[in-house]
Amino acid sequence: MNGKSTIKIQEGKVGMIGYGMLSSLESIEDILGRKYEDPIYRVHLCGMQRAWNFVAPNNDPDFPAEYIKYDSFYLKNNKAIPYEKSIFLNIMENKDIQLNCTLCFVTHEELAIFDDFELGYTRIDVTERIEEYNFENGKVYAYKALPTYEFDAINDADKSIIEKGYLDLVLASYDT
């Protein structure tokens, strides 16, 4: 026995990890279109860390406009050049780190809504990586960038920006 408490996941639900935007209760409720009433836990994922290495083109028609449509420029050779891409959070392997994050529970139908919302990410099973708990009757998932959306230092440098509103949202989620 490992000494961890056990969470029995309610029938018809799954756990979902938030480490960026999905760590914000307001964001979860906006995406769900309802008040979230299940428990929320602060947990740690073993062997994972946050990385500012998810990059989305600002002209991608599939991304919600409110996340990538803004006017930001950098100066180069006395010219104002618009940023082409936005940087968002991702997770990556790091055996020496424990990632602080939130855990909430949604139905399978609601998880499909998050799958659609988390464009450019793939859902991965992190059930066994949670430091504080064992789980019965279900899985816990997190979203990780697809390789085509990971930051490329050669092609993305000087073209990408972290939008302040997104950064503020993430920081506010952990400001307790």
Secondary structure, DSSP 8 states (H G I E B T S, - for coil): ----EEEE--TTEEEEEESSGGG-HHHHHHHHTS---S--EEEEEEEEEEEEEEEEETT-TTS-HHHH----EEEETTEEEE--EEEEEEEEEEEEEEEEEEEEEEEHHHHHHHHHHSTTEEEEE-GGGBSSEEEESS-EEEEEE-GGGB--HHHHTTTEE--HHHHHHHHHHT--
